[in-house]
Amino acid sequence: MTRPTGRALRLTVLVGENDTWHHRPLYTEIVHRAHAAGLAGASVFRGVEGFGASSVVHTSRLLSLSEDLPVAVVIVDAEDRVRAFLPRLDGLVGDGLVTLDPCEIVRPAPREETP
């Protein structure tokens, strides 16, 4: 049986996979800053299609537009810890989008071992 463990805040940063910070991928910089801040975890998800501020649709289906696909960095932790991390994104996410969503953390019950 799953057990709710409490309320949390989900931070999602949407950028392009070609966005960089000091010659390395921007999503990598965000993950490393989240790790250095001691947040519970961060994951990067590469999109297969999307558009942003430029209104140009990027898709993995067409070779000519398969560059700069959307990337989402998702971080979940306690609200106060996520909000304290937000200033570390200042000056980093230019044309990207940062969203905050309340969420609930649910931990599955441990798996029972069969004899």
KOLTIVO-743511 format. One line per field, with one value per residue: residue number from 1; z, y, x of N, C-alpha, C, O in turn; residue in three letters. Coordinates in steps of 0.05 Angstrom, whole numbers, always signed. Layout:
REM KOLTIVO-743511
n	NUM:...
n.up	Z:...
n.north	Y:...
n.east	X:...
ca.up	Z:...
ca.north	Y:...
ca.east	X:...
c.up	Z:...
c.north	Y:...
c.east	X:...
o.up	Z:...
o.north	Y:...
o.east	X:...
res	ALA:...
REM end
This chain:
REM KOLTIVO-743511
n	1:2:3:4:5:6:7:8:9:10:11:12:13:14:15:16:17:18:19:20:21:22:23:24:25:26:27:28:29:30:31:32:33:34:35:36:37:38:39:40:41:42:43:44:45:46:47:48:49:50:51:52:53:54:55:56:57:58:59:60:61:62:63:64:65:66:67:68:69:70:71:72:73:74:75:76:77:78:79:80:81:82:83:84:85:86:87:88:89:90:91:92:93:94:95:96:97:98:99:100:101:102:103:104:105:106:107:108:109:110:111:112:113:114:115
n.up	+0:-16:+15:+33:+42:+50:+34:-21:-66:-135:-180:-245:-299:-363:-420:-480:-511:-533:-505:-468:-413:-397:-436:-428:-426:-408:-377:-349:-316:-283:-257:-229:-195:-165:-139:-110:-76:-42:-52:-57:-105:-176:-243:-313:-372:-439:-491:-546:-582:-590:-576:-563:-539:-588:-624:-662:-683:-657:-672:-665:-708:-758:-793:-806:-767:-719:-682:-620:-585:-537:-467:-402:-335:-275:-208:-143:-78:-8:+2:+23:+14:-42:-57:-34:-68:-117:-127:-146:-198:-223:-276:-307:-336:-393:-443:-426:-387:-322:-275:-218:-179:-132:-100:-79:-42:-50:-23:-44:-12:+16:-24:-19:-2:-34:-8
n.north	-24:+45:+104:+168:+220:+273:+344:+379:+418:+426:+444:+464:+472:+497:+492:+498:+444:+460:+505:+539:+546:+577:+544:+493:+447:+480:+454:+417:+451:+471:+424:+411:+456:+449:+401:+418:+452:+418:+396:+349:+319:+318:+315:+306:+314:+300:+329:+309:+340:+409:+480:+547:+612:+631:+612:+574:+508:+453:+389:+319:+289:+310:+316:+365:+400:+378:+396:+429:+411:+411:+414:+391:+406:+377:+387:+365:+380:+401:+458:+506:+496:+492:+543:+573:+559:+583:+636:+619:+609:+656:+698:+655:+627:+648:+653:+613:+578:+580:+542:+532:+483:+459:+396:+327:+281:+213:+151:+87:+24:-20:-73:-139:-195:-258:-324
n.east	+17:+11:+38:+23:+71:+75:+68:+97:+138:+141:+189:+197:+238:+240:+276:+318:+352:+400:+415:+464:+511:+568:+596:+575:+519:+458:+419:+450:+480:+439:+422:+470:+474:+428:+441:+486:+460:+436:+386:+331:+329:+339:+316:+325:+289:+281:+246:+204:+180:+162:+150:+171:+185:+203:+166:+177:+168:+200:+221:+232:+220:+231:+289:+314:+296:+310:+343:+358:+316:+261:+276:+263:+276:+265:+251:+238:+221:+217:+175:+199:+253:+257:+240:+281:+321:+309:+334:+384:+376:+373:+392:+407:+367:+347:+311:+279:+229:+203:+168:+126:+95:+48:+54:+44:+81:+87:+102:+116:+98:+147:+172:+150:+188:+194:+194
ca.up	+0:-17:+38:+29:+62:+55:+13:-32:-88:-159:-197:-272:-316:-391:-436:-504:-506:-542:-487:-453:-392:-397:-454:-422:-427:-386:-359:-332:-296:-264:-240:-211:-175:-147:-123:-91:-56:-25:-58:-56:-130:-201:-267:-339:-392:-466:-505:-574:-598:-575:-585:-540:-544:-617:-639:-681:-673:-659:-670:-671:-732:-782:-789:-807:-743:-696:-663:-599:-574:-510:-444:-376:-311:-254:-181:-123:-50:+9:-10:+32:+2:-70:-59:-28:-91:-140:-134:-160:-227:-234:-297:-321:-354:-408:-457:-416:-370:-295:-263:-192:-175:-108:-105:-56:-45:-42:-24:-44:+9:+7:-38:-1:-13:-34:+3
ca.north	+0:+69:+121:+196:+229:+302:+364:+388:+437:+417:+465:+455:+492:+489:+505:+483:+427:+474:+527:+533:+564:+573:+523:+467:+449:+494:+435:+406:+471:+472:+399:+413:+476:+436:+382:+434:+464:+397:+389:+320:+306:+332:+298:+320:+300:+311:+327:+300:+362:+432:+507:+566:+640:+637:+601:+554:+481:+435:+361:+298:+275:+322:+320:+393:+415:+361:+410:+446:+401:+421:+399:+399:+399:+376:+385:+364:+381:+417:+484:+525:+490:+499:+572:+583:+553:+600:+656:+607:+608:+683:+702:+630:+618:+671:+649:+589:+582:+567:+540:+520:+470:+443:+367:+310:+259:+187:+130:+60:+6:-37:-98:-163:-216:-285:-343
ca.east	+0:+26:+33:+31:+90:+73:+67:+122:+136:+155:+201:+202:+252:+238:+297:+325:+376:+425:+421:+489:+521:+597:+604:+564:+490:+445:+406:+471:+486:+417:+424:+493:+467:+408:+456:+503:+442:+426:+358:+326:+335:+332:+316:+323:+273:+283:+221:+205:+169:+153:+158:+173:+183:+208:+143:+186:+164:+222:+211:+251:+210:+243:+318:+323:+288:+314:+362:+347:+291:+256:+286:+251:+290:+245:+262:+217:+231:+199:+170:+219:+279:+255:+239:+308:+338:+302:+354:+407:+369:+375:+413:+413:+346:+340:+286:+265:+206:+205:+142:+124:+69:+47:+49:+45:+99:+76:+123:+105:+106:+168:+164:+153:+206:+182:+214
c.up	+0:+7:+31:+50:+66:+30:+4:-54:-111:-175:-224:-287:-344:-407:-462:-498:-515:-525:-470:-432:-390:-411:-446:-422:-403:-366:-340:-309:-274:-246:-220:-189:-155:-128:-101:-69:-37:-29:-60:-82:-153:-224:-291:-359:-418:-481:-534:-593:-580:-588:-561:-550:-574:-635:-661:-668:-678:-655:-677:-697:-758:-777:-789:-782:-717:-676:-643:-590:-546:-489:-419:-353:-289:-228:-162:-95:-34:-2:-2:+19:-28:-73:-52:-51:-115:-146:-149:-190:-240:-253:-313:-342:-369:-421:-447:-399:-344:-284:-236:-189:-148:-115:-78:-61:-34:-44:-24:-21:-1:-5:-19:-16:-13:-24:-17
c.north	+25:+87:+150:+205:+259:+319:+372:+408:+426:+442:+452:+478:+482:+505:+489:+467:+440:+498:+520:+554:+557:+548:+495:+469:+462:+475:+422:+425:+472:+447:+401:+434:+464:+416:+397:+446:+444:+390:+358:+306:+324:+312:+315:+303:+314:+307:+318:+321:+385:+458:+525:+594:+647:+628:+582:+526:+465:+407:+342:+283:+285:+328:+349:+409:+399:+373:+426:+437:+411:+402:+409:+388:+400:+370:+384:+363:+397:+445:+505:+521:+497:+529:+585:+578:+572:+622:+645:+604:+635:+686:+677:+624:+643:+669:+626:+598:+567:+566:+526:+508:+455:+414:+352:+287:+234:+166:+103:+43:-12:-63:-121:-184:-242:-305:-363
c.east	+18:+19:+42:+51:+91:+73:+95:+117:+153:+163:+207:+215:+252:+258:+300:+350:+402:+432:+445:+494:+551:+605:+595:+533:+478:+432:+426:+478:+464:+418:+447:+488:+447:+423:+473:+485:+430:+397:+355:+332:+327:+334:+313:+309:+275:+257:+225:+194:+160:+161:+157:+170:+187:+185:+152:+182:+189:+212:+233:+244:+222:+272:+326:+316:+293:+334:+346:+319:+286:+267:+272:+269:+269:+258:+238:+230:+210:+198:+192:+246:+279:+255:+266:+327:+333:+322:+378:+401:+371:+398:+419:+393:+335:+312:+269:+241:+209:+177:+145:+96:+70:+42:+51:+64:+86:+98:+109:+114:+129:+158:+169:+169:+191:+202:+224
o.up	+14:+18:+24:+74:+83:+8:+20:-61:-107:-183:-225:-288:-350:-408:-465:-482:-507:-530:-460:-432:-381:-400:-456:-419:-380:-342:-317:-286:-251:-221:-197:-166:-131:-105:-78:-47:-18:-11:-65:-81:-151:-224:-291:-362:-420:-482:-545:-617:-557:-607:-541:-568:-584:-658:-678:-646:-701:-636:-693:-706:-778:-758:-773:-777:-696:-656:-648:-588:-532:-492:-415:-352:-284:-225:-164:-90:-44:-14:-19:+12:-38:-91:-64:-54:-131:-170:-163:-205:-264:-248:-331:-365:-360:-412:-458:-397:-344:-282:-231:-195:-142:-135:-57:-82:-12:-65:-7:-11:-25:+3:-6:-40:+7:-32:-11
o.north	+26:+85:+154:+197:+269:+309:+371:+415:+418:+458:+432:+500:+460:+530:+468:+475:+432:+511:+498:+576:+536:+531:+475:+491:+457:+480:+416:+417:+475:+450:+394:+430:+469:+415:+389:+450:+450:+379:+344:+283:+343:+295:+336:+279:+339:+285:+320:+320:+380:+459:+519:+600:+666:+636:+575:+521:+462:+402:+348:+266:+271:+342:+357:+430:+406:+360:+434:+453:+419:+378:+433:+365:+421:+352:+401:+347:+405:+456:+519:+540:+507:+540:+605:+593:+576:+626:+660:+597:+638:+677:+679:+617:+657:+681:+619:+621:+544:+587:+511:+521:+441:+408:+364:+274:+234:+163:+97:+47:-17:-73:-124:-189:-248:-304:-380
o.east	+38:-3:+65:+47:+105:+76:+114:+94:+176:+147:+221:+204:+263:+256:+288:+367:+423:+452:+447:+483:+559:+620:+605:+523:+486:+432:+419:+481:+470:+414:+443:+496:+449:+416:+473:+495:+416:+384:+375:+341:+312:+351:+299:+315:+270:+247:+247:+199:+151:+176:+144:+153:+175:+184:+135:+191:+198:+196:+250:+259:+223:+279:+344:+328:+283:+340:+324:+301:+305:+267:+270:+275:+257:+274:+220:+248:+190:+217:+201:+260:+299:+269:+273:+346:+351:+328:+392:+419:+370:+420:+436:+400:+318:+293:+248:+234:+218:+163:+163:+76:+89:+29:+57:+62:+76:+111:+92:+137:+130:+137:+190:+165:+177:+226:+240
res	MET:THR:ARG:PRO:THR:GLY:ARG:ALA:LEU:ARG:LEU:THR:VAL:LEU:VAL:GLY:GLU:ASN:ASP:THR:TRP:HIS:HIS:ARG:PRO:LEU:TYR:THR:GLU:ILE:VAL:HIS:ARG:ALA:HIS:ALA:ALA:GLY:LEU:ALA:GLY:ALA:SER:VAL:PHE:ARG:GLY:VAL:GLU:GLY:PHE:GLY:ALA:SER:SER:VAL:VAL:HIS:THR:SER:ARG:LEU:LEU:SER:LEU:SER:GLU:ASP:LEU:PRO:VAL:ALA:VAL:VAL:ILE:VAL:ASP:ALA:GLU:ASP:ARG:VAL:ARG:ALA:PHE:LEU:PRO:ARG:LEU:ASP:GLY:LEU:VAL:GLY:ASP:GLY:LEU:VAL:THR:LEU:ASP:PRO:CYS:GLU:ILE:VAL:ARG:PRO:ALA:PRO:ARG:GLU:GLU:THR:PRO
REM end
